[in-house]
Amino acid sequence: MGFQIGYDLVSQKRGIGNKPFVINEIGAAIGGSGTTWPCLCPPSLRGPEIVRMIKFPDWEKEFVHLGARLPPTKAYALKGMTMRKAGVAVWALMLAAIAGSASAAETPKSIVIATEGAYEPWNFTGPGGKLDGFEIDLANDFCARMKITCEIVAQDWDGLIPALTAKKFDAIMASLIITEKRLAVISFSEPYAPTAGVFMVDKSGPLADLGGAGTTIDLNGDAATVKAAIETLAPLLKGKTIGVQSSTAGAVFLEKYLKGVVTVREYKTTEQHDLDLKAGRLDGVFGQKSAFGALLDKPDYQDFKLAGPVYVSDVFGKGIAVGLRKDDTVLKAMFDKAIAAAKADGTIDRLALKWLKTTFN
């Protein structure tokens, strides 16, 4: 955790001039001259808001907490400054924080959207390095509806959320599932697509006769029913090697429901596990039904098929949506409106049929 900036509103009344000060991680207020006073203010507060009853040795204060974040090295450097220099430094940080908060609340004129670029047909890199796929078309449609300029860039899957929070781009459209774990870090738009997991296997392979094809198992349903359904498949799956993309709902599913039953081999991209399946190095792969459905439509995947039940809910979250920073509430509202309109006029289903060979509604 970094440091936070506060500003003394009461010292002016005492005739000693307004003093900017730093609130450190243990709740001490460090004056610009390096003097430290005890302080009861919690360091996790965000603003702007009034925090009352900040107790100093001989009197009480109020201050406006502006939510600025200051790395520890810079905070300690303030101790060696004169009061005047420290005040200028702190005010600069405070103004930067205010500007950042204001920009998040303004209607953007242009944004950068990140995608993986390696998850065909949802998003992939075509000839000449051009990004293409269902989510590329959908992103362009959303941007037109929002009347803003959008740049779409590729980012490795495992770096998408860290880069979003670091403000390297403004939104993620990369078949990103809404899960509780992700909601603790980022925000999401309303979902624009559902999600479900399934196995894809060789038609002549050891999992070709995996039971349950054509059925759907709701993992949030009756626990005994879910357990019985999975245990029915365990003898056929036992000892088989299954490929899955790392850091995905599919990987979580295999860990949660089939740990000790199958041997899991994780891959950076789905393209990599698809190639290993074709080469006979895997008994099957597990992932999103919509992605596999489009893949099986290709001539070089005619020897493969979906196998076993389709799994929904639980680790598969609440659908696929645009990933956003928590404070970008205006941008979220804009995406939500665009998504609702694209659902209502059939655009999402039209693009899903084009790229995923299915519809959602």
N, C-alpha and C positions, 0 to 999 in steps of 0.2 A: 504494500500500500504506500502511496506517495504522501505528500503533505497537502494541507488545505490552507486557504487564505481567508482570514477574517478581517474586519475593519472596525475599529473602535469608534462608536458613535457618542460615547459619553465623555471622553477625555476633553473634547472641545469645551464642554460645559465647565470642566474643572480648570480651564485656562492653561492646559499644558499642550494644546495642539492635537490634531488628529494623528494617531499612530497606527499605521498598518502593522499587522503582526501575523505570524505563522502559527497554525495549530498543528502540532506534530502528532505522531501516531499514538502517543500515550496520553494525549490530552493536555499538554503543556503549551502555554502561549509564549512564543519567543518574540520579544520586542525587537525592533529594528536595530537597537544598540547592542543586542546580545543578552539583555536582561531576561530572565525566565521567571514567569509567575505561574503558580498552580492554577489549573483550570479544570472545570468539571464537564466541559463540552465533549460529546462523543465524536471521534474523528470521522465516522462514517456518514455524518449528516450531509445532505445535499441541499442546494438552495435554488433560487433565492428564498430565504425564510428568516424569520426573526427567532433567535435563540435567547431565552431569558435566563436570568439568575446564574450567570457565569460568575462564580465567586472568586474574587481576588482577596489578598490579605485583609484589606480594610474597607472594601466597599463592593457593591454589586454593579454589574454592567449588562448592557444589551449590545449585541452586535449583529450585523447582517452577514450571514455566511454565504459567500458567493460561489462555492463549489469548485474553485480552481484547484487543479492538481499540480503539485510541484515535486519533482524527483528529490529523494533525500539528499543527494550531493549538492543540489542547488539550495536546498533549505539550510543546510549547515553553512554554506558559504555566506548566507546572510549575516551570520554572527560576527563576521570580521568586517562588515561594512559600517560606515557611519550611518547615523539615523537618516540623513538625507538620501544617501545612495540606496539604503535598504528600502526606504519608502518608495523611491522611483522603481526599483526592481519589483517590489511586490505589486505596485499599482499596474505595471506592465503585464504581469501574470494575471492579475484580476481582470483587466480589460480584455485580454486574450480569451479568458474563460467565458466572459459575458458574450463576446463576439461569437464564440463557438456555440453557445446555447441558443443565441438568436438565430444563427444560420440553420439550426436543426428545426426551428419553428417556422421558417420561411418556405414559400413555395419554390422548389428548385426549377431552374430553367434547363439544366442539363445534368445527367447522372451517368455513372459508370456501372454497368451490370456485369458481374462475373459469372462464368459458367465453367464446367470442367473441360468441355471440348473433347471428351473421350468416352462418351456414354451413348453410343448410337442405339436408337434413333432420336433419343431425347435431345442430345447435344453432341456434336462431334466436329472434328476438323477435317474438312474436305480437301479436294485438290487445290494446291496453291496456298494452303493454310487458312482458307476461308471457313469460318464457323457456320455450321448449318444444323438443321434438325428442328424438332417440334418446339423446343423452348426458345430457339433463336427466332423462329417465326412469331411465336407467342410474345416474346419480349418486344419485338418491333411493333406488334399490334398494340400492346399495352402502352408503349411510349407514344404512339400516334394518338391514342385516346386521351392520354394525360397531357398531350401537347407540349412535350419536352423533348430535347435532343438526348439520345442515348448512345453511348459507346459500349459495345459488348467485348469483353476480354476473356481470355482463358486463364485459368488458375488451377493448379494441382488440387485434387479433391481434398486431401488432408490439410491443406492450407487455406481453404475457403473461409471458414468461420474466423480463424485468427486474423486473417488479412482484412476481413470486413470490420472487425472490432478495432483494428489498427487504422481504419479509415483509408485503406488503399483503394477501395471502391465503395459504392453506395448500396448495392443490393446483390443478392445471389439468386440465380435461376439455374439450378443444376440438379433437378429431381431431388430436392432437399425436403425430407420428411419432417413434419412437425412432431417433435418428441419432447417429453418433459425435460430431459437432460439438456437439449438445445435451448428450450425456452428459458432456462436459467441463465443463459448467456446472451441470447439475441431475441429479437421479436420476429413475428411472421405476419405476412398478409393473410387474408382469407385463402383457403386452399383452391388451387385451380385444377387439381387432378387427384383422384384416389390412389391408393397404393395397396398392393397385395404381393405376397411372396410365393414362389413355387420352384420346383426342381425342373431343370432341363437336362435330358439324358440322351444317349445314343439309342436309337430304336432297336439295335441288336445287342446292346450292352446289358450288364448285370442288373440294372435298375429299370429295364424296359417294362417290367410287369409290376412296378410299384403300385399298390392299390390306392383307391380313393380318387382316381381321376374323375373330374367333373363335379366334385363336391367342394364345399367351402367350409373351413373351420374358423370360427370366430374365437380367437384366443382370449377374448374377454368374456366368453360364455361360461357355462357351467364347468367348473374346474375338473370334476370327475370325467365329464364327457371329453374334454380336451385331452386329458391325460390318457384315457383309453384309446382315443384316435391315434395319438402319437405312438403309444406302445404297440399298436397293431402294426405299424410300419417298421419298428425297431429291428426285428429279425432280418428283414431285407436290407436295411441300411447299415447293419452292424459291420464295422471294419472297412466300410467304403470310404473312398477319398472324395471329398466334395470341395469344389472351388467356390470362393466368394470374394467379393470386393471388400477390402478392409474398411473399417469405420463406417459401416452401413447397417441398416436395419437387418439385412440378411445375415450379417456376421453375428449380430446380437442374438438373432433367432437361433442360430446353430449352437451358440454358446449356452443359451438358456434352456433350450428344449432337447438338444441332441448331444450334449456334452458326454463324452465317454462312449457314445454310439458310433459316431462317424469321425473320421480323421479330417480335420478342417485345414485347408490350404488357402491362405489369404493372398490376394493380389492387389496391386496398386490400382489397376483399371479392370473393367469388365472385358475389354478386348483381350487382355492377357489370359484370363481364365477361359474365354471362349476358344482361343487358339489351342490351349492345353487340352481342352475337352475334345476338340477335333483331332488332335494328335494322339489321343488315347491315354494321356497321362492322368486323366481324371475319370472317375466313374459318373460324375454329374456336377452340375453347378447350381447354385441357389441364388435367386435374385428376383427382380420385379417382373411380374407376369407381362406387363405391357411392353417392356423392353425385349423380352424373349419372343413374344408374339410376332413382333416386326422382324426380328432376326430370323425366325423360322420361315419367313416368307421369301428369304433369299435362296437362290439356287444352290449355293454351297452348304446350306444347312438343311437340306431335304432329308438327310439321314438322322435327324434329331427331332425330339418332340418334348412336350411338357409331360411331367409325370407326377402322380400323387395329388393330394388335395391342394387347394389354394388357401393360403393362410392370410387372415386379416386381423386388424386391431392389435392391441398390446404394443409390441415392439415396432409395429408398422405405423404407429402414430395416428394422427388425425388428418392425414392427407399431405399432398405436396404443395408447397407454397413458396412465395418469395421471402428469402431471408433478409432481415433488415436490422439495423442497430436499434436498440430499445428507445433511444431518444428521438428517432426520426419519425415522429407521430404524423407529421403532415404527409410525408412520403408514403407511409403505410395507408393513410386514408385515400390517397390518390390511387395506389395500386388496388385497394379494395374496391373502389368504384369502377376501375377499369376491368377488373376480373368479373365483377357482377354483370357488367354490360356485355362482356365477351361470352359469358355463359348464356345470358338471356337471348342474344341474337344468333347463337349457334356457332360462333367462331371457334370456340375451344373444341367442340365436337368435330367441326370440319377439319381442323388442323390435326386432331387426334386420329381421325380416320385416314388422313393423308400420310402421317408419319408412323403411327402406332397400330394401324389396321384395326382400330376399335373406337368406340365412343364411350363417353362417361355418363351421359344423362339419358 
